[in-house]
Amino acid sequence: MPIRRVVVTGLGAVTPIGNNLQEYWNGLSNGVSGAAPVTQFDVSKFKTKFACEVKNLDVLQFIDKKEARRMDRYTQFALITSDEAVKDSGLNLETVNKDRVGVIWGSGIGGLKTFLDEVTAFAKGDGTPRFSPFFIPMMIADIAAGLLSIKYGFRGPNFAVVSACATSTNAIGDAFMYIQSGRADAILTGGSEAVVNEAAMGGFNSMKALSERNDSPETASRPFDANRDGFVLGEGAGALILEEYEHAKARGAKIYAEVVGYGATADAYHMTAPHPEGLGAANVMRVALADAGIQPSEIDYINVHGTSTPLGDPQEIKAIQTVFGEDAYKLNISSTKSMTGHLLGGAGAIEAIACILAITKGIIPPTINHFADDPAFDPKLNLTFNKAQHREVKYALSNTFGFGGHNASVILKKFEE
């Protein structure tokens, strides 16, 4: 069977800077920070007291109260954002062949809040196990994929991806390959995360991974800035409908962009630290470029992993300069985590969406919160500091890297017949 083209026909987003796709884009293009003091638990004794939380989202507008109580927050986000993407795609759920439509969803951690609540209640008790019968199905990282398939009746490929912060890029990549190879006609894909809680905040604080800029949360995520001091924890979800081109064309679907390349590699170096020479990051971009069949000079925009950590940011830029050489100076590069914070397993999905919207609208979202140049970064690079820039984008590349040395990149292209 010949390799089939894969296009994007539906998008959805629930993020710290907007609870739907349009709000998300408005936040991105206007350089809005989603960081603020934590509201979900008492942070008075924590080193970091802020995060990028999803705000003013009434879950019960989207999910029945009884059902919502049986879902972890990460699953609620998955269902809400997927509903937007499915509706946006215009897929006819009555006529589409549901045996040929799948769900490949990701979460880096899954139902951590459910786990925390259940185990805390047990620890405070007399040793009698009084666990909820929904504890395990609420907690597991694959339940969002399962519930999405149940909701829509999609009986095609159905599984969850877990690769830390590379998770939803890997989910998109897997969906791309399943459609490309003829195993499905369409796949609902993306990722969600909801770990703004005591366990995650405490754990990341103990690793010294989080910013502690409590006096100015809105400026705490500052990728590539000389005074960056760690990432800002985020939450939310992004959903995409990927579809085989002829299938989309036959039903008259609007097409946002085409997925043309995917890469996945490992650093094989350290549990949490990136390779000092950016080896895995460079390799994954090369793999994605080769998969797309294009040269580095053809990429216009890179949405970088760019978490705002002292170690991670320089390694990624070093990898970009290794792969792109002189062409690196022609790129727009930006980290939208400066606005959304780090959604961990959901990051790749909302950042791929940022690339797609950059392509369709001709606007590069900025890297906000740049105050002081760091000599570690070549000043001739265009890191799109502080303000969005207008530019035609034909090809965009999205990078995500995760603890364990997982690297994933996906390349999106402006759609052409």
C-alpha positions in Angstrom: 0.0 0.0 0.0 1.4 3.5 -0.9 2.1 5.9 1.9 -0.9 8.0 2.5 -1.0 11.7 3.2 -2.2 12.8 6.7 -3.9 16.1 7.4 -5.3 17.9 10.4 -9.0 18.6 10.3 -10.0 19.4 13.9 -8.5 21.1 16.9 -9.3 21.7 20.5 -7.6 23.3 23.5 -8.0 23.8 27.2 -5.0 25.7 28.5 -4.0 28.2 31.2 -4.4 31.0 28.7 -7.7 30.0 27.2 -10.4 27.3 27.6 -11.0 26.8 23.9 -9.0 27.1 20.6 -9.8 30.7 19.9 -9.1 31.9 23.5 -5.8 29.9 23.4 -4.7 31.6 20.2 -5.7 35.0 21.5 -3.5 34.4 24.5 -0.6 33.1 22.4 -0.6 35.9 19.9 -1.0 38.6 22.5 1.8 37.3 24.8 -0.4 36.5 27.8 1.0 34.8 30.8 -1.1 32.1 32.4 0.9 32.0 35.7 -0.7 33.0 39.0 -0.8 31.9 42.6 -2.1 28.3 43.1 -5.8 28.0 44.0 -6.2 24.2 44.1 -4.4 23.6 47.5 -2.6 25.4 50.3 0.8 26.3 49.1 1.9 28.3 52.2 4.6 25.8 53.1 5.8 25.1 49.5 8.9 26.7 47.9 6.9 27.5 44.8 3.5 29.0 45.3 2.3 29.6 41.8 1.5 27.6 38.6 -0.3 27.9 35.3 -3.7 26.6 36.2 -6.7 26.3 33.9 -9.1 29.1 35.0 -12.8 29.6 35.1 -13.6 26.2 33.5 -17.0 24.8 34.5 -16.6 21.1 33.9 -20.3 20.5 34.5 -21.1 22.5 31.3 -19.5 19.7 29.4 -19.7 16.5 31.5 -22.6 15.1 33.6 -22.0 15.6 37.3 -22.2 11.9 38.1 -19.7 11.0 35.3 -17.4 13.9 36.2 -17.0 12.6 39.8 -15.8 9.3 38.3 -13.0 11.0 36.3 -9.7 12.5 37.3 -9.2 16.1 36.2 -6.8 15.0 33.5 -9.5 12.9 31.9 -12.1 15.7 32.2 -9.7 17.9 30.3 -9.3 15.2 27.6 -13.1 14.9 27.1 -13.7 18.6 27.0 -11.0 19.5 24.5 -11.7 16.4 22.3 -15.3 17.5 22.1 -14.2 20.8 20.6 -11.9 19.0 18.1 -14.4 16.4 17.0 -17.0 19.2 16.4 -14.5 21.4 14.7 -13.6 18.5 12.3 -17.1 18.1 11.1 -16.8 14.3 11.3 -20.3 12.8 10.8 -20.5 10.3 13.7 -23.5 8.7 12.1 -21.9 7.8 8.8 -18.1 7.5 9.5 -16.8 4.0 9.6 -16.0 3.8 13.3 -13.9 0.6 12.9 -11.4 2.9 11.0 -11.3 5.7 13.5 -9.1 5.4 16.6 -7.9 7.3 19.7 -4.3 7.6 20.6 -4.1 9.8 23.7 -1.3 10.6 26.1 -0.7 11.7 29.7 2.7 11.8 31.3 1.5 11.1 34.8 -2.2 10.4 34.6 -4.5 10.5 37.6 -2.0 11.7 40.2 -4.6 13.7 42.1 -6.9 10.7 42.4 -3.9 8.6 43.7 -3.0 11.3 46.2 -6.5 11.7 47.6 -7.1 8.0 48.0 -3.8 7.1 49.6 -4.0 10.2 51.9 -7.4 9.1 53.1 -6.1 5.6 53.7 -3.1 6.9 55.6 -5.3 9.0 57.9 -7.6 6.1 58.7 -7.3 3.0 60.9 -5.8 0.8 58.3 -9.1 -0.5 57.0 -9.1 -0.3 53.2 -11.9 1.9 52.1 -10.8 2.7 48.6 -13.2 3.9 46.0 -14.2 1.3 43.4 -13.3 4.0 40.8 -9.8 4.5 42.3 -7.9 2.4 39.8 -9.8 3.3 36.6 -9.6 7.0 37.5 -5.9 6.8 38.1 -4.5 4.9 35.2 -3.0 6.9 32.3 -4.9 5.0 29.6 -8.4 5.7 30.9 -8.8 9.0 28.9 -8.1 7.1 25.6 -10.6 4.4 26.7 -13.3 6.8 27.7 -12.9 8.9 24.5 -13.4 5.7 22.4 -16.5 4.8 24.4 -17.9 8.3 24.1 -17.6 8.4 20.3 -17.8 4.7 19.5 -14.4 4.8 17.8 -13.3 1.1 17.5 -10.0 1.6 15.7 -6.6 1.7 17.3 -6.9 2.7 20.9 -4.1 3.1 23.4 -2.2 5.6 25.6 1.3 6.9 25.2 3.5 7.7 28.2 7.0 9.3 27.5 7.0 12.1 30.2 7.1 15.5 28.6 7.4 14.0 25.0 4.1 12.1 25.5 1.6 13.9 23.3 4.1 14.5 20.5 4.7 10.8 20.5 0.9 10.3 20.5 0.6 12.6 17.4 3.5 10.8 15.8 1.9 7.3 16.4 -1.5 8.6 15.0 0.3 9.9 11.9 2.0 6.6 11.3 -1.1 4.5 11.8 -3.0 6.6 9.2 0.0 6.9 6.9 0.3 3.1 6.8 -3.4 2.4 6.2 -4.3 1.1 9.7 -6.9 3.9 10.2 -8.6 6.6 8.3 -8.8 9.1 11.2 -7.5 9.3 14.7 -8.4 11.5 17.7 -5.0 12.3 19.3 -3.4 14.6 21.8 -2.7 14.7 25.5 -3.8 16.0 28.8 -2.3 16.6 32.2 -3.6 17.8 35.6 -1.0 17.7 38.3 -1.1 21.0 40.0 -1.3 19.3 43.4 0.9 18.8 46.5 2.6 15.7 45.2 3.7 17.1 41.9 4.7 20.5 43.3 6.6 19.0 46.2 8.3 16.4 43.9 9.4 18.9 41.3 10.5 21.4 44.1 12.7 18.7 45.7 14.4 18.3 42.3 14.9 22.1 42.1 13.1 22.0 38.7 10.5 24.7 39.4 10.9 28.4 39.3 10.6 30.0 42.8 9.9 33.5 41.6 7.0 33.9 44.0 7.2 37.7 43.9 6.4 37.7 40.1 4.6 34.6 38.9 3.6 36.1 35.6 7.3 36.6 34.6 8.6 33.4 36.1 8.7 31.3 32.9 11.4 33.0 31.0 13.1 30.7 28.5 16.5 31.8 27.3 16.7 34.6 29.8 19.9 35.0 31.8 17.9 34.8 35.1 15.7 31.8 34.3 15.4 29.6 37.4 13.2 26.7 36.4 9.9 25.8 34.7 6.4 26.7 35.8 4.0 23.8 36.2 1.0 23.9 33.9 -2.2 21.9 33.2 -4.6 21.4 30.4 -5.0 19.5 27.1 -4.8 19.7 23.4 -6.7 17.6 20.9 -6.2 17.0 17.1 -8.2 15.1 14.5 -5.7 13.6 12.1 -7.2 12.2 8.9 -6.2 10.6 5.7 -6.2 13.2 3.0 -8.5 11.4 0.5 -10.9 10.6 3.3 -11.0 14.2 4.4 -11.3 15.5 0.8 -14.2 13.1 0.1 -16.3 14.6 2.9 -15.4 18.2 2.1 -13.5 18.8 5.4 -11.6 22.0 6.1 -7.9 21.2 6.4 -5.7 23.2 8.8 -2.3 21.7 7.8 -0.5 18.5 6.8 1.6 16.3 9.1 4.7 15.4 7.1 7.4 14.3 9.5 7.9 12.6 12.8 11.0 11.7 14.8 11.6 9.8 18.1 15.0 9.2 19.7 16.6 8.7 23.1 19.5 10.6 24.8 20.5 7.3 26.5 22.4 9.6 29.0 20.7 10.5 32.3 17.5 10.1 34.2 16.5 13.8 34.2 19.3 15.8 32.7 19.5 16.4 28.9 22.6 15.3 27.0 25.2 18.1 27.4 25.8 18.3 23.7 22.1 18.1 22.8 22.8 14.8 21.0 19.4 13.2 21.3 17.7 16.5 20.5 19.8 17.0 17.3 19.2 13.4 16.3 15.4 13.6 16.7 15.2 16.8 14.5 17.3 15.0 11.8 15.0 12.0 11.9 11.9 14.2 11.6 13.4 16.1 8.7 14.4 12.9 6.9 10.9 11.5 7.4 9.4 14.7 5.9 11.9 14.5 3.0 12.9 18.1 3.4 16.1 20.1 4.1 16.7 22.1 7.3 16.6 25.3 5.2 12.9 24.7 4.5 11.8 25.0 8.1 10.5 28.5 9.0 9.5 28.1 12.6 10.5 25.9 15.6 8.3 25.7 18.7 11.0 24.6 21.1 10.7 22.5 24.2 12.2 25.6 25.9 11.2 25.0 29.5 13.1 27.9 31.2 15.6 25.7 33.0 19.3 26.5 33.2 20.4 23.2 31.7 17.7 22.4 29.1 17.5 25.7 27.2 21.2 25.9 26.1 21.3 22.2 25.1 18.3 22.6 22.8 19.6 25.7 21.1 23.0 23.9 20.7 21.2 21.0 19.0 19.3 23.4 16.6 22.6 25.1 15.6 24.1 21.7 15.0 21.3 20.6 12.7 20.5 23.8 11.0 23.9 25.5 10.8 23.7 28.9 9.0 20.0 28.2 8.3 19.4 28.6 12.1 19.7 32.4 11.6 16.7 32.4 9.2 14.4 30.6 11.6 11.9 32.0 14.0 12.2 30.1 17.3 9.9 30.5 20.3 8.9 28.8 23.5 5.2 29.1 24.2 5.8 27.6 27.6 6.7 31.2 28.6 2.9 31.7 28.5 1.3 28.4 29.2 3.8 26.9 31.6 4.8 23.3 31.1 1.9 20.9 30.6 4.2 17.9 30.8 2.4 15.1 28.9 0.0 17.7 27.4 2.7 20.0 26.2 3.3 18.5 22.8 -0.3 18.7 21.8 -0.9 22.4 22.6 2.5 23.2 21.0 1.7 21.3 17.8 -1.5 23.3 17.7 0.5 26.5 18.2 2.6 25.5 15.1 -0.6 24.8 13.1 -2.1 28.2 14.0 1.2 29.9 13.2 1.0 28.3 9.7 -2.6 29.2 9.1 -2.4 32.7 10.5 1.1 33.7 9.5 1.9 34.8 13.0 4.7 33.5 15.2 3.8 33.4 18.9 6.4 35.0 21.1 8.8 33.9 23.8 7.6 36.3 26.5 9.4 37.4 29.7 12.8 38.2 28.2 14.6 40.7 30.3 18.3 39.9 30.2 20.4 38.4 27.4 22.3 35.2 28.3 25.7 35.0 26.5 25.0 31.2 26.2 22.7 32.1 23.3 23.9 33.5 19.9 22.4 37.0 19.7 21.9 36.5 15.9 19.2 33.9 16.5 15.7 35.1 16.3 14.1 33.8 19.5 11.0 35.9 18.9 11.3 37.7 22.2 8.3 39.4 23.9 6.1 40.2 20.8 4.5 38.0 18.1 6.0 38.4 14.6 4.3 38.2 11.3 5.8 35.7 8.9 4.7 33.2 6.2 5.2 29.7 7.6 5.3 26.8 5.2 7.0 24.3 7.6 6.9 24.3 11.4 8.7 21.9 13.7 7.7 21.2 17.3 10.1 19.7 19.8 9.4 18.0 23.1 11.8 16.2 25.4 11.1 14.2 28.5 12.7 12.8 31.7 14.3 9.5 30.8 15.9 11.0 27.7 12.8 10.8 25.5 12.9 13.1 22.5 10.0 13.6 20.0 9.6 16.1 17.0 6.8 16.5 14.6 6.8 18.6 11.4 3.6 20.4 10.1 3.3 21.8 6.6 1.0 24.4 5.1 -1.7 22.5 3.3 -1.5 22.3 -0.5 -3.7 20.2 -2.8 
